[in-house]
Amino acid sequence: MSMLFPPKEIMRNIRIHNGSVYLVGEVTEEQKKIFQKFKKQVDEEKKKSRVETD
């Protein structure tokens, strides 16, 4: 599985726990949109890795 890093605009507001990605703290609407794109990438990567290992 490739490593995904959150964009620098939301790096301080990202928490990863048990394979799930969370946006925490006070964030702007722009940061929420960036997070949604990042979360979608993470979910797609997790789905790919499950298919490859099954």
mmCIF file of the N, C-alpha and C atoms, coordinates in Angstrom:
data_MODEL
# 
_entry.id   MODEL 
# 
loop_
_atom_site.group_PDB 
_atom_site.id 
_atom_site.type_symbol 
_atom_site.label_atom_id 
_atom_site.label_alt_id 
_atom_site.label_comp_id 
_atom_site.label_asym_id 
_atom_site.label_entity_id 
_atom_site.label_seq_id 
_atom_site.pdbx_PDB_ins_code 
_atom_site.Cartn_x 
_atom_site.Cartn_y 
_atom_site.Cartn_z 
_atom_site.occupancy 
_atom_site.B_iso_or_equiv 
_atom_site.pdbx_formal_charge 
_atom_site.auth_seq_id 
_atom_site.auth_comp_id 
_atom_site.auth_asym_id 
_atom_site.auth_atom_id 
_atom_site.pdbx_PDB_model_num 
ATOM 1   N N  . MET A 1 1  ? 0.850   -1.173  0.000  1.00 0.00 ? 1  MET A N  1 
ATOM 2   C CA . MET A 1 1  ? 0.000   0.000   0.000  1.00 0.00 ? 1  MET A CA 1 
ATOM 3   C C  . MET A 1 1  ? 0.894   1.233   0.000  1.00 0.00 ? 1  MET A C  1 
ATOM 4   N N  . SER A 1 2  ? 0.547   2.205   -0.820 1.00 0.00 ? 2  SER A N  1 
ATOM 5   C CA . SER A 1 2  ? 1.340   3.421   -0.885 1.00 0.00 ? 2  SER A CA 1 
ATOM 6   C C  . SER A 1 2  ? 1.031   4.309   0.306  1.00 0.00 ? 2  SER A C  1 
ATOM 7   N N  . MET A 1 3  ? 1.983   5.152   0.640  1.00 0.00 ? 3  MET A N  1 
ATOM 8   C CA . MET A 1 3  ? 1.796   6.068   1.762  1.00 0.00 ? 3  MET A CA 1 
ATOM 9   C C  . MET A 1 3  ? 1.110   7.334   1.271  1.00 0.00 ? 3  MET A C  1 
ATOM 10  N N  . LEU A 1 4  ? 0.058   7.719   1.930  1.00 0.00 ? 4  LEU A N  1 
ATOM 11  C CA . LEU A 1 4  ? -0.631  8.963   1.630  1.00 0.00 ? 4  LEU A CA 1 
ATOM 12  C C  . LEU A 1 4  ? -0.404  9.933   2.775  1.00 0.00 ? 4  LEU A C  1 
ATOM 13  N N  . PHE A 1 5  ? -0.035  11.139  2.431  1.00 0.00 ? 5  PHE A N  1 
ATOM 14  C CA . PHE A 1 5  ? 0.150   12.166  3.432  1.00 0.00 ? 5  PHE A CA 1 
ATOM 15  C C  . PHE A 1 5  ? -0.872  13.259  3.213  1.00 0.00 ? 5  PHE A C  1 
ATOM 16  N N  . PRO A 1 6  ? -1.457  13.764  4.280  1.00 0.00 ? 6  PRO A N  1 
ATOM 17  C CA . PRO A 1 6  ? -2.441  14.828  4.121  1.00 0.00 ? 6  PRO A CA 1 
ATOM 18  C C  . PRO A 1 6  ? -1.783  16.101  3.613  1.00 0.00 ? 6  PRO A C  1 
ATOM 19  N N  . PRO A 1 7  ? -2.533  16.908  2.886  1.00 0.00 ? 7  PRO A N  1 
ATOM 20  C CA . PRO A 1 7  ? -1.992  18.192  2.431  1.00 0.00 ? 7  PRO A CA 1 
ATOM 21  C C  . PRO A 1 7  ? -1.590  19.051  3.631  1.00 0.00 ? 7  PRO A C  1 
ATOM 22  N N  . LYS A 1 8  ? -0.586  19.896  3.418  1.00 0.00 ? 8  LYS A N  1 
ATOM 23  C CA . LYS A 1 8  ? -0.067  20.694  4.532  1.00 0.00 ? 8  LYS A CA 1 
ATOM 24  C C  . LYS A 1 8  ? -1.124  21.619  5.133  1.00 0.00 ? 8  LYS A C  1 
ATOM 25  N N  . GLU A 1 9  ? -2.160  21.993  4.363  1.00 0.00 ? 9  GLU A N  1 
ATOM 26  C CA . GLU A 1 9  ? -3.198  22.882  4.869  1.00 0.00 ? 9  GLU A CA 1 
ATOM 27  C C  . GLU A 1 9  ? -4.007  22.260  6.006  1.00 0.00 ? 9  GLU A C  1 
ATOM 28  N N  . ILE A 1 10 ? -4.038  20.936  6.071  1.00 0.00 ? 10 ILE A N  1 
ATOM 29  C CA . ILE A 1 10 ? -4.845  20.273  7.104  1.00 0.00 ? 10 ILE A CA 1 
ATOM 30  C C  . ILE A 1 10 ? -4.018  19.350  7.994  1.00 0.00 ? 10 ILE A C  1 
ATOM 31  N N  . MET A 1 11 ? -2.709  19.361  7.831  1.00 0.00 ? 11 MET A N  1 
ATOM 32  C CA . MET A 1 11 ? -1.832  18.433  8.550  1.00 0.00 ? 11 MET A CA 1 
ATOM 33  C C  . MET A 1 11 ? -2.046  18.482  10.061 1.00 0.00 ? 11 MET A C  1 
ATOM 34  N N  . ARG A 1 12 ? -2.200  19.657  10.648 1.00 0.00 ? 12 ARG A N  1 
ATOM 35  C CA . ARG A 1 12 ? -2.342  19.769  12.098 1.00 0.00 ? 12 ARG A CA 1 
ATOM 36  C C  . ARG A 1 12 ? -3.701  19.291  12.589 1.00 0.00 ? 12 ARG A C  1 
ATOM 37  N N  . ASN A 1 13 ? -4.674  19.208  11.694 1.00 0.00 ? 13 ASN A N  1 
ATOM 38  C CA . ASN A 1 13 ? -6.030  18.840  12.099 1.00 0.00 ? 13 ASN A CA 1 
ATOM 39  C C  . ASN A 1 13 ? -6.384  17.397  11.766 1.00 0.00 ? 13 ASN A C  1 
ATOM 40  N N  . ILE A 1 14 ? -5.430  16.611  11.357 1.00 0.00 ? 14 ILE A N  1 
ATOM 41  C CA . ILE A 1 14 ? -5.665  15.212  10.999 1.00 0.00 ? 14 ILE A CA 1 
ATOM 42  C C  . ILE A 1 14 ? -5.269  14.299  12.146 1.00 0.00 ? 14 ILE A C  1 
ATOM 43  N N  . ARG A 1 15 ? -6.117  13.342  12.446 1.00 0.00 ? 15 ARG A N  1 
ATOM 44  C CA . ARG A 1 15 ? -5.791  12.278  13.396 1.00 0.00 ? 15 ARG A CA 1 
ATOM 45  C C  . ARG A 1 15 ? -6.110  10.954  12.723 1.00 0.00 ? 15 ARG A C  1 
ATOM 46  N N  . ILE A 1 16 ? -5.215  9.995   12.890 1.00 0.00 ? 16 ILE A N  1 
ATOM 47  C CA . ILE A 1 16 ? -5.420  8.667   12.324 1.00 0.00 ? 16 ILE A CA 1 
ATOM 48  C C  . ILE A 1 16 ? -5.433  7.679   13.479 1.00 0.00 ? 16 ILE A C  1 
ATOM 49  N N  . HIS A 1 17 ? -6.517  6.893   13.557 1.00 0.00 ? 17 HIS A N  1 
ATOM 50  C CA . HIS A 1 17 ? -6.666  5.935   14.652 1.00 0.00 ? 17 HIS A CA 1 
ATOM 51  C C  . HIS A 1 17 ? -7.317  4.674   14.103 1.00 0.00 ? 17 HIS A C  1 
ATOM 52  N N  . ASN A 1 18 ? -6.679  3.544   14.306 1.00 0.00 ? 18 ASN A N  1 
ATOM 53  C CA . ASN A 1 18 ? -7.203  2.249   13.854 1.00 0.00 ? 18 ASN A CA 1 
ATOM 54  C C  . ASN A 1 18 ? -7.542  2.251   12.368 1.00 0.00 ? 18 ASN A C  1 
ATOM 55  N N  . GLY A 1 19 ? -6.719  2.903   11.566 1.00 0.00 ? 19 GLY A N  1 
ATOM 56  C CA . GLY A 1 19 ? -6.929  2.906   10.126 1.00 0.00 ? 19 GLY A CA 1 
ATOM 57  C C  . GLY A 1 19 ? -7.974  3.889   9.636  1.00 0.00 ? 19 GLY A C  1 
ATOM 58  N N  . SER A 1 20 ? -8.554  4.670   10.542 1.00 0.00 ? 20 SER A N  1 
ATOM 59  C CA . SER A 1 20 ? -9.541  5.677   10.149 1.00 0.00 ? 20 SER A CA 1 
ATOM 60  C C  . SER A 1 20 ? -8.921  7.062   10.262 1.00 0.00 ? 20 SER A C  1 
ATOM 61  N N  . VAL A 1 21 ? -9.375  7.953   9.410  1.00 0.00 ? 21 VAL A N  1 
ATOM 62  C CA . VAL A 1 21 ? -8.837  9.308   9.365  1.00 0.00 ? 21 VAL A CA 1 
ATOM 63  C C  . VAL A 1 21 ? -9.909  10.261  9.879  1.00 0.00 ? 21 VAL A C  1 
ATOM 64  N N  . TYR A 1 22 ? -9.507  11.155  10.781 1.00 0.00 ? 22 TYR A N  1 
ATOM 65  C CA . TYR A 1 22 ? -10.444 12.101  11.381 1.00 0.00 ? 22 TYR A CA 1 
ATOM 66  C C  . TYR A 1 22 ? -9.932  13.525  11.228 1.00 0.00 ? 22 TYR A C  1 
ATOM 67  N N  . LEU A 1 23 ? -10.849 14.458  11.069 1.00 0.00 ? 23 LEU A N  1 
ATOM 68  C CA . LEU A 1 23 ? -10.529 15.880  11.057 1.00 0.00 ? 23 LEU A CA 1 
ATOM 69  C C  . LEU A 1 23 ? -10.947 16.423  12.415 1.00 0.00 ? 23 LEU A C  1 
ATOM 70  N N  . VAL A 1 24 ? -10.026 17.048  13.142 1.00 0.00 ? 24 VAL A N  1 
ATOM 71  C CA . VAL A 1 24 ? -10.309 17.520  14.491 1.00 0.00 ? 24 VAL A CA 1 
ATOM 72  C C  . VAL A 1 24 ? -9.951  18.999  14.635 1.00 0.00 ? 24 VAL A C  1 
ATOM 73  N N  . GLY A 1 25 ? -10.488 19.610  15.658 1.00 0.00 ? 25 GLY A N  1 
ATOM 74  C CA . GLY A 1 25 ? -10.181 21.003  15.953 1.00 0.00 ? 25 GLY A CA 1 
ATOM 75  C C  . GLY A 1 25 ? -11.010 21.963  15.114 1.00 0.00 ? 25 GLY A C  1 
ATOM 76  N N  . GLU A 1 26 ? -10.662 23.230  15.215 1.00 0.00 ? 26 GLU A N  1 
ATOM 77  C CA . GLU A 1 26 ? -11.356 24.253  14.451 1.00 0.00 ? 26 GLU A CA 1 
ATOM 78  C C  . GLU A 1 26 ? -10.796 24.284  13.031 1.00 0.00 ? 26 GLU A C  1 
ATOM 79  N N  . VAL A 1 27 ? -11.691 24.152  12.064 1.00 0.00 ? 27 VAL A N  1 
ATOM 80  C CA . VAL A 1 27 ? -11.270 24.131  10.664 1.00 0.00 ? 27 VAL A CA 1 
ATOM 81  C C  . VAL A 1 27 ? -12.179 25.037  9.842  1.00 0.00 ? 27 VAL A C  1 
ATOM 82  N N  . THR A 1 28 ? -11.652 25.468  8.699  1.00 0.00 ? 28 THR A N  1 
ATOM 83  C CA . THR A 1 28 ? -12.429 26.296  7.788  1.00 0.00 ? 28 THR A CA 1 
ATOM 84  C C  . THR A 1 28 ? -13.161 25.409  6.790  1.00 0.00 ? 28 THR A C  1 
ATOM 85  N N  . GLU A 1 29 ? -14.079 25.998  6.052  1.00 0.00 ? 29 GLU A N  1 
ATOM 86  C CA . GLU A 1 29 ? -14.800 25.252  5.014  1.00 0.00 ? 29 GLU A CA 1 
ATOM 87  C C  . GLU A 1 29 ? -13.832 24.742  3.948  1.00 0.00 ? 29 GLU A C  1 
ATOM 88  N N  . GLU A 1 30 ? -12.822 25.541  3.620  1.00 0.00 ? 30 GLU A N  1 
ATOM 89  C CA . GLU A 1 30 ? -11.820 25.116  2.628  1.00 0.00 ? 30 GLU A CA 1 
ATOM 90  C C  . GLU A 1 30 ? -11.062 23.890  3.120  1.00 0.00 ? 30 GLU A C  1 
ATOM 91  N N  . GLN A 1 31 ? -10.694 23.886  4.404  1.00 0.00 ? 31 GLN A N  1 
ATOM 92  C CA . GLN A 1 31 ? -10.004 22.733  4.972  1.00 0.00 ? 31 GLN A CA 1 
ATOM 93  C C  . GLN A 1 31 ? -10.895 21.494  4.959  1.00 0.00 ? 31 GLN A C  1 
ATOM 94  N N  . LYS A 1 32 ? -12.189 21.679  5.195  1.00 0.00 ? 32 LYS A N  1 
ATOM 95  C CA . LYS A 1 32 ? -13.116 20.549  5.156  1.00 0.00 ? 32 LYS A CA 1 
ATOM 96  C C  . LYS A 1 32 ? -13.161 19.944  3.760  1.00 0.00 ? 32 LYS A C  1 
ATOM 97  N N  . LYS A 1 33 ? -13.176 20.785  2.721  1.00 0.00 ? 33 LYS A N  1 
ATOM 98  C CA . LYS A 1 33 ? -13.197 20.292  1.344  1.00 0.00 ? 33 LYS A CA 1 
ATOM 99  C C  . LYS A 1 33 ? -11.914 19.539  1.025  1.00 0.00 ? 33 LYS A C  1 
ATOM 100 N N  . ILE A 1 34 ? -10.781 20.079  1.462  1.00 0.00 ? 34 ILE A N  1 
ATOM 101 C CA . ILE A 1 34 ? -9.493  19.414  1.241  1.00 0.00 ? 34 ILE A CA 1 
ATOM 102 C C  . ILE A 1 34 ? -9.488  18.066  1.950  1.00 0.00 ? 34 ILE A C  1 
ATOM 103 N N  . PHE A 1 35 ? -10.002 18.032  3.186  1.00 0.00 ? 35 PHE A N  1 
ATOM 104 C CA . PHE A 1 35 ? -10.052 16.779  3.947  1.00 0.00 ? 35 PHE A CA 1 
ATOM 105 C C  . PHE A 1 35 ? -10.922 15.748  3.250  1.00 0.00 ? 35 PHE A C  1 
ATOM 106 N N  . GLN A 1 36 ? -12.062 16.160  2.716  1.00 0.00 ? 36 GLN A N  1 
ATOM 107 C CA . GLN A 1 36 ? -12.955 15.225  2.040  1.00 0.00 ? 36 GLN A CA 1 
ATOM 108 C C  . GLN A 1 36 ? -12.258 14.569  0.855  1.00 0.00 ? 36 GLN A C  1 
ATOM 109 N N  . LYS A 1 37 ? -11.481 15.356  0.096  1.00 0.00 ? 37 LYS A N  1 
ATOM 110 C CA . LYS A 1 37 ? -10.722 14.788  -1.030 1.00 0.00 ? 37 LYS A CA 1 
ATOM 111 C C  . LYS A 1 37 ? -9.670  13.807  -0.523 1.00 0.00 ? 37 LYS A C  1 
ATOM 112 N N  . PHE A 1 38 ? -8.969  14.192  0.547  1.00 0.00 ? 38 PHE A N  1 
ATOM 113 C CA . PHE A 1 38 ? -7.946  13.322  1.115  1.00 0.00 ? 38 PHE A CA 1 
ATOM 114 C C  . PHE A 1 38 ? -8.561  12.036  1.643  1.00 0.00 ? 38 PHE A C  1 
ATOM 115 N N  . LYS A 1 39 ? -9.676  12.148  2.367  1.00 0.00 ? 39 LYS A N  1 
ATOM 116 C CA . LYS A 1 39 ? -10.364 10.971  2.918  1.00 0.00 ? 39 LYS A CA 1 
ATOM 117 C C  . LYS A 1 39 ? -10.795 10.019  1.808  1.00 0.00 ? 39 LYS A C  1 
ATOM 118 N N  . LYS A 1 40 ? -11.267 10.573  0.705  1.00 0.00 ? 40 LYS A N  1 
ATOM 119 C CA . LYS A 1 40 ? -11.673 9.747   -0.426 1.00 0.00 ? 40 LYS A CA 1 
ATOM 120 C C  . LYS A 1 40 ? -10.474 8.963   -0.970 1.00 0.00 ? 40 LYS A C  1 
ATOM 121 N N  . GLN A 1 41 ? -9.311  9.616   -1.077 1.00 0.00 ? 41 GLN A N  1 
ATOM 122 C CA . GLN A 1 41 ? -8.095  8.934   -1.535 1.00 0.00 ? 41 GLN A CA 1 
ATOM 123 C C  . GLN A 1 41 ? -7.723  7.805   -0.576 1.00 0.00 ? 41 GLN A C  1 
ATOM 124 N N  . VAL A 1 42 ? -7.799  8.069   0.724  1.00 0.00 ? 42 VAL A N  1 
ATOM 125 C CA . VAL A 1 42 ? -7.450  7.055   1.721  1.00 0.00 ? 42 VAL A CA 1 
ATOM 126 C C  . VAL A 1 42 ? -8.389  5.861   1.603  1.00 0.00 ? 42 VAL A C  1 
ATOM 127 N N  . ASP A 1 43 ? -9.685  6.136   1.490  1.00 0.00 ? 43 ASP A N  1 
ATOM 128 C CA . ASP A 1 43 ? -10.661 5.049   1.376  1.00 0.00 ? 43 ASP A CA 1 
ATOM 129 C C  . ASP A 1 43 ? -10.434 4.218   0.121  1.00 0.00 ? 43 ASP A C  1 
ATOM 130 N N  . GLU A 1 44 ? -10.087 4.867   -0.993 1.00 0.00 ? 44 GLU A N  1 
ATOM 131 C CA . GLU A 1 44 ? -9.806  4.133   -2.230 1.00 0.00 ? 44 GLU A CA 1 
ATOM 132 C C  . GLU A 1 44 ? -8.575  3.256   -2.074 1.00 0.00 ? 44 GLU A C  1 
ATOM 133 N N  . GLU A 1 45 ? -7.541  3.774   -1.407 1.00 0.00 ? 45 GLU A N  1 
ATOM 134 C CA . GLU A 1 45 ? -6.327  2.982   -1.176 1.00 0.00 ? 45 GLU A CA 1 
ATOM 135 C C  . GLU A 1 45 ? -6.613  1.787   -0.278 1.00 0.00 ? 45 GLU A C  1 
ATOM 136 N N  . LYS A 1 46 ? -7.428  1.994   0.768  1.00 0.00 ? 46 LYS A N  1 
ATOM 137 C CA . LYS A 1 46 ? -7.772  0.885   1.658  1.00 0.00 ? 46 LYS A CA 1 
ATOM 138 C C  . LYS A 1 46 ? -8.537  -0.187  0.893  1.00 0.00 ? 46 LYS A C  1 
ATOM 139 N N  . LYS A 1 47 ? -9.447  0.243   0.019  1.00 0.00 ? 47 LYS A N  1 
ATOM 140 C CA . LYS A 1 47 ? -10.226 -0.702  -0.765 1.00 0.00 ? 47 LYS A CA 1 
ATOM 141 C C  . LYS A 1 47 ? -9.307  -1.500  -1.698 1.00 0.00 ? 47 LYS A C  1 
ATOM 142 N N  . LYS A 1 48 ? -8.348  -0.815  -2.347 1.00 0.00 ? 48 LYS A N  1 
ATOM 143 C CA . LYS A 1 48 ? -7.400  -1.493  -3.237 1.00 0.00 ? 48 LYS A CA 1 
ATOM 144 C C  . LYS A 1 48 ? -6.571  -2.509  -2.460 1.00 0.00 ? 48 LYS A C  1 
ATOM 145 N N  . SER A 1 49 ? -6.109  -2.128  -1.276 1.00 0.00 ? 49 SER A N  1 
ATOM 146 C CA . SER A 1 49 ? -5.259  -3.035  -0.522 1.00 0.00 ? 49 SER A CA 1 
ATOM 147 C C  . SER A 1 49 ? -6.026  -4.257  -0.047 1.00 0.00 ? 49 SER A C  1 
ATOM 148 N N  . ARG A 1 50 ? -7.308  -4.091  0.263  1.00 0.00 ? 50 ARG A N  1 
ATOM 149 C CA . ARG A 1 50 ? -8.116  -5.242  0.666  1.00 0.00 ? 50 ARG A CA 1 
ATOM 150 C C  . ARG A 1 50 ? -8.291  -6.216  -0.497 1.00 0.00 ? 50 ARG A C  1 
ATOM 151 N N  . VAL A 1 51 ? -8.499  -5.682  -1.677 1.00 0.00 ? 51 VAL A N  1 
ATOM 152 C CA . VAL A 1 51 ? -8.681  -6.534  -2.860 1.00 0.00 ? 51 VAL A CA 1 
ATOM 153 C C  . VAL A 1 51 ? -7.401  -7.286  -3.153 1.00 0.00 ? 51 VAL A C  1 
ATOM 154 N N  . GLU A 1 52 ? -6.248  -6.612  -3.034 1.00 0.00 ? 52 GLU A N  1 
ATOM 155 C CA . GLU A 1 52 ? -4.975  -7.236  -3.335 1.00 0.00 ? 52 GLU A CA 1 
ATOM 156 C C  . GLU A 1 52 ? -4.631  -8.334  -2.338 1.00 0.00 ? 52 GLU A C  1 
ATOM 157 N N  . THR A 1 53 ? -5.043  -8.203  -1.082 1.00 0.00 ? 53 THR A N  1 
ATOM 158 C CA . THR A 1 53 ? -4.674  -9.203  -0.067 1.00 0.00 ? 53 THR A CA 1 
ATOM 159 C C  . THR A 1 53 ? -5.686  -10.320 0.051  1.00 0.00 ? 53 THR A C  1 
ATOM 160 N N  . ASP A 1 54 ? -6.922  -10.104 -0.428 1.00 0.00 ? 54 ASP A N  1 
ATOM 161 C CA . ASP A 1 54 ? -7.937  -11.149 -0.333 1.00 0.00 ? 54 ASP A CA 1 
ATOM 162 C C  . ASP A 1 54 ? -7.710  -12.272 -1.309 1.00 0.00 ? 54 ASP A C  1 
# 
